[in-house]
Every structure is written in C-alpha cells, then in structure tokens.
Amino acid sequence: MEPVHPLEFINTCKSLKAKTSMGPDNSSTKLLKESIWNTAHIFNLSLESGIVSDKIKLANVLSIFKSGNDNLFNNNRPISIHAAYSKLMENIVAKKLIHFLDTNNVLYTHQCGIRN
C-alpha cells in the first residue's frame, strides 16, 4: 500500500478518542496522540511492507456486567480493548479502501449495505 500523507495520518490520529485504556501492546490512544510525529514513519513502513506487529493484532477481552443476576453468563457483555495503533491503521486503511472503491466504481450503484 502506498504511504500515508502526514496530514492524513495526523488528522486520523486526532479523530481518535484520547482514552487511557491500554490494549495488549500496552499503549493507549492518548499516548499515540502525544507521540504522533514519532510514529508516522514507522506506520508508513508497516503499510509499505505489509508487515504488522503481532502485538497490535491482539485485543484484551473483558466481561462487563449489564444487569440482573451477576452469576448468569447472559448478563455480561464482552468488550474488546484493541491496540491504539491498530485502531489508527484500521481507520486509515478503511478510508483508502472506500476511496479506491468509489473512484474506480467497483461497488454496485444501488449498494444498500453499510459502506463506511
């Protein structure tokens, strides 16, 4: 994949919610936003080479109690805390993919599913 323009990287990074919860890579979106200039080069190398660290492919899955009897499995819901870098990469790759599909008229005109 072609490199991401620095402004696209910065704007996408700024659009992420600055949370302190850490994914399996022990980083948070708050940390990512604070170190944006240091990570842009590494991020582009990953996109160009197609190599992504195994640590950002993982998620921490937690069980959150909803309501009712806390001993019943159905009264809990799972949440996944993903690596901050994987959230950023997902956003950028999704934008590029949608742009490619739209520019090249790949999708059917009357596509009725969710596209973005």
C-alpha positions in Angstrom: 0.0 0.0 0.0 1.3 3.5 -0.7 2.5 5.7 2.1 0.0 7.8 4.1 0.4 11.6 3.7 1.5 13.0 7.1 -1.6 15.3 7.3 -3.9 12.3 6.7 -2.1 10.4 9.4 -2.3 13.3 11.9 -5.9 14.1 11.2 -6.9 10.5 11.6 -4.9 10.2 14.8 -6.6 13.4 16.1 -10.0 11.9 15.4 -9.5 9.0 17.8 -10.8 9.4 21.3 -8.0 10.1 23.7 -8.5 7.2 26.1 -6.1 5.9 28.7 -7.2 2.3 28.5 -4.4 0.1 27.2 -4.6 -2.7 24.6 -2.3 -5.7 24.6 0.6 -3.6 23.3 0.5 -1.5 26.5 -0.3 1.7 24.6 -3.3 3.9 24.6 -4.8 6.3 22.1 -3.8 9.2 24.4 -0.2 8.0 24.2 -0.5 7.6 20.4 -1.8 11.2 20.1 1.0 12.5 22.2 3.7 10.7 20.2 2.2 11.3 16.7 5.3 12.6 15.0 7.4 9.7 16.2 5.0 7.0 14.9 4.2 8.3 11.5 7.4 7.0 9.9 7.0 3.5 11.5 3.3 3.4 10.5 4.2 4.1 6.8 6.9 1.5 6.8 4.3 -1.0 8.0 1.9 -0.1 5.3 4.5 -0.2 2.6 5.9 -3.6 3.6 2.7 -5.2 4.6 4.3 -6.3 7.9 2.3 -5.6 11.0 3.5 -6.4 14.5 1.7 -9.4 16.1 1.2 -7.3 19.3 -1.2 -4.9 17.6 -3.2 -7.8 16.1 -4.4 -8.8 19.6 -7.1 -7.4 21.9 -7.8 -7.7 25.6 -11.4 -9.0 26.1 -13.2 -8.1 29.3 -16.5 -9.1 30.6 -18.7 -6.2 31.7 -21.8 -6.8 33.9 -25.0 -5.5 32.4 -27.8 -6.1 34.9 -29.7 -8.8 36.8 -28.1 -11.9 38.3 -24.3 -11.4 38.1 -23.8 -15.2 38.1 -25.6 -15.7 34.7 -23.4 -15.6 31.7 -26.0 -13.8 29.6 -26.0 -10.8 32.0 -22.5 -9.9 31.0 -21.2 -8.5 27.7 -17.7 -8.7 26.2 -15.8 -5.6 25.3 -12.5 -5.7 23.4 -9.7 -3.2 24.0 -7.6 -3.1 20.9 -4.1 -1.7 20.4 -4.2 2.1 19.7 -2.1 1.6 16.6 -4.4 -1.0 15.2 -7.3 1.5 15.6 -5.4 4.1 13.7 -4.4 1.7 11.0 -7.9 0.4 10.6 -9.3 3.9 10.1 -6.7 4.9 7.6 -6.9 1.7 5.5 -10.7 1.8 5.6 -10.6 5.4 4.2 -8.2 4.4 1.5 -10.2 1.3 0.6 -13.5 3.3 0.3 -11.8 6.0 -1.7 -10.5 3.3 -4.1 -13.9 1.6 -4.4 -15.6 4.9 -5.1 -13.0 6.2 -7.5 -13.0 3.0 -9.6 -16.8 2.4 -9.4 -16.2 -1.1 -8.0 -19.4 -1.2 -6.0 -22.9 -1.6 -7.5 -24.7 1.8 -7.7 -27.5 0.6 -5.6 -25.4 -0.9 -2.8 -27.7 -0.9 0.2 -25.3 -2.2 2.9 -23.4 0.0 5.3 -20.3 1.2 3.4 -18.5 3.5 5.8 
